Amino acid sequence: MIAFRQLSVSRRLGWLVGSAVLAMLVLVAILMVSERSLILQERQASVRQAVETAHGVIAHFHAQASKGALTEDEAKQRAMAAVRALRYSGNEYFWINDMQPKVVMHPIVADLEGKDQSQRKDPTGKYLYMEFVKVVQKDGAGFVDYLWPKPGSDVPVEKAAYVKGFAPW
């Protein structure tokens, strides 16, 4: 404190301005981290709600088969066709895999359908489909972060999938 009094008025003002700017930068950084977290939570809630909608479509066709209005195979085919056509947030899509994990339906990469994906890794080495199955087996549903190319691109980008099991099928 004694050293501060020995400074000239211009240096004291400079020190005070510098301190205020530093404090504002720290505050802005804290707010940006908080905002990023809120945006991520909002995005996750949006993805989860979209998956719940697709899950509801599948449950509808299962109910139709349970009532005898459709055969089980016909209900599965109609459910897959409906989910194949669904999009959210522009060009985001849904896929269906079983617990082996084999892709049952993928609207963008049809070559994956009917094929075992237990050895498919993202660029970080994460076994994607095995991770999807683990989350469903453990909690019934949840988020999985991974790298995957967006439709029309070969460059993997960060993605967060919300996966949910459908026990009857």
C-alpha positions in Angstrom: 0.0 0.0 0.0 2.9 2.4 0.8 4.4 1.7 -2.6 1.0 2.6 -4.3 1.0 6.1 -2.6 4.5 6.7 -3.8 3.4 6.4 -7.5 2.5 9.4 -9.5 -1.2 10.1 -10.1 -1.0 9.1 -13.8 0.6 5.7 -12.8 -2.0 5.2 -10.1 -4.8 5.8 -12.6 -3.1 3.5 -15.1 -2.9 0.8 -12.5 -6.5 1.3 -11.5 -7.6 1.2 -15.2 -5.5 -1.9 -15.8 -7.0 -3.6 -12.8 -10.5 -2.8 -13.9 -9.8 -4.1 -17.4 -8.3 -7.3 -16.0 -11.4 -7.8 -13.7 -13.7 -7.3 -16.7 -11.8 -9.8 -18.7 -12.0 -12.3 -15.9 -15.8 -11.6 -15.6 -16.3 -12.0 -19.4 -14.4 -15.3 -19.4 -16.5 -16.6 -16.5 -19.7 -15.5 -18.3 -18.6 -17.1 -21.6 -17.9 -20.5 -19.9 -21.3 -20.3 -18.2 -23.0 -19.4 -21.5 -21.3 -22.3 -23.3 -22.5 -24.7 -20.6 -26.1 -23.4 -21.0 -26.0 -23.7 -24.8 -24.7 -27.2 -24.5 -27.5 -28.1 -22.0 -30.1 -26.6 -24.3 -28.7 -28.5 -27.3 -28.8 -31.7 -25.3 -32.3 -31.2 -24.2 -33.3 -30.5 -27.8 -31.6 -33.7 -29.1 -33.2 -35.7 -26.3 -36.7 -34.4 -27.1 -36.2 -35.2 -30.8 -35.1 -38.8 -29.9 -38.1 -39.1 -27.6 -40.3 -38.1 -30.6 -38.7 -40.8 -32.8 -39.1 -43.3 -30.0 -42.8 -42.4 -29.8 -43.2 -43.1 -33.5 -41.7 -46.6 -33.0 -43.9 -47.2 -29.9 -46.9 -46.2 -32.0 -46.2 -48.9 -34.6 -45.4 -51.4 -31.9 -48.8 -50.7 -30.3 -50.5 -51.2 -33.7 -48.8 -54.6 -33.9 -49.8 -55.5 -30.4 -53.5 -54.7 -31.2 -53.3 -56.9 -34.3 -53.8 -54.0 -36.7 -50.4 -54.8 -38.3 -48.2 -57.8 -38.3 -45.0 -57.3 -36.3 -42.9 -57.3 -39.5 -45.2 -54.7 -41.1 -45.1 -52.5 -38.0 -41.3 -52.7 -37.9 -41.0 -51.7 -41.6 -43.4 -48.8 -41.2 -41.6 -47.6 -38.1 -38.3 -47.7 -39.9 -39.7 -45.9 -42.9 -41.2 -43.2 -40.7 -38.0 -42.7 -38.7 -35.9 -42.8 -41.9 -37.8 -39.7 -43.1 -37.6 -37.7 -39.8 -35.2 -34.8 -39.5 -34.5 -32.2 -36.9 -32.4 -29.1 -36.7 -32.2 -28.9 -40.4 -30.4 -32.0 -41.6 -29.9 -34.0 -38.4 -31.2 -37.5 -38.6 -32.0 -40.7 -36.7 -30.6 -44.2 -37.1 -31.6 -47.5 -35.6 -29.2 -50.2 -34.4 -29.8 -53.3 -32.4 -27.9 -54.5 -29.3 -25.4 -56.7 -31.2 -24.7 -53.8 -32.6 -25.9 -54.1 -36.1 -27.3 -51.1 -38.0 -31.0 -51.8 -38.7 -31.6 -48.5 -40.5 -29.4 -45.5 -41.4 -31.0 -42.9 -43.7 -27.7 -41.4 -44.9 -25.3 -44.3 -45.2 -27.5 -47.2 -46.4 -24.4 -49.4 -46.8 -24.2 -49.7 -43.0 -27.6 -51.4 -42.8 -27.5 -55.1 -41.9 -23.8 -54.9 -41.0 -22.2 -55.5 -37.6 -20.7 -52.2 -36.3 -19.0 -53.6 -33.2 -15.5 -52.7 -34.5 -16.4 -49.3 -36.0 -14.2 -46.6 -34.3 -14.3 -42.9 -34.5 -10.9 -41.0 -35.1 -10.3 -41.0 -31.3 -10.5 -44.8 -31.1 -13.9 -44.9 -29.5 -16.0 -48.0 -30.5 -19.1 -46.0 -31.4 -21.8 -48.5 -31.6 -20.5 -50.5 -28.6 -20.6 -47.3 -26.6 -24.3 -46.7 -27.8 -25.2 -50.3 -26.6 -23.3 -49.9 -23.3 -25.2 -46.7 -22.5 -28.6 -48.3 -23.3 -27.8 -51.5 -21.3 -26.6 -49.5 -18.3 -29.2 -46.6 -18.2 -31.8 -47.3 -20.9 -30.8 -44.0 -22.5 -28.1 -41.3 -22.5 -25.6 -39.2 -24.3 -22.6 -40.4 -26.2 -20.0 -37.9 -27.5 -18.1 -38.9 -30.6 -16.7 -37.8 -34.0 -18.6 -38.5 -37.2 -18.9 -36.8 -40.6 -21.9 -34.6 -41.2 -24.1 -35.6 -44.3 -22.2 -34.8 -47.5 -18.8 -34.6 -45.8 -15.9 -36.9 -45.1 -14.5 -34.7 -42.3 -15.5 -36.0 -38.8 -16.9 -33.4 -36.5 -17.8 -33.5 -32.8 -21.3 -34.9 -32.2 -23.4 -35.8 -29.2 -26.0 -38.5 -29.8 -28.8 -39.3 -27.4 -29.4 -43.0 -27.6 -32.5 -44.7 -26.2 -33.4 -48.4 -26.2 -36.7 -49.9 -27.3 -37.1 -53.1 -25.4 -40.0 -54.8 -27.2 -38.0 -54.9 -30.5 
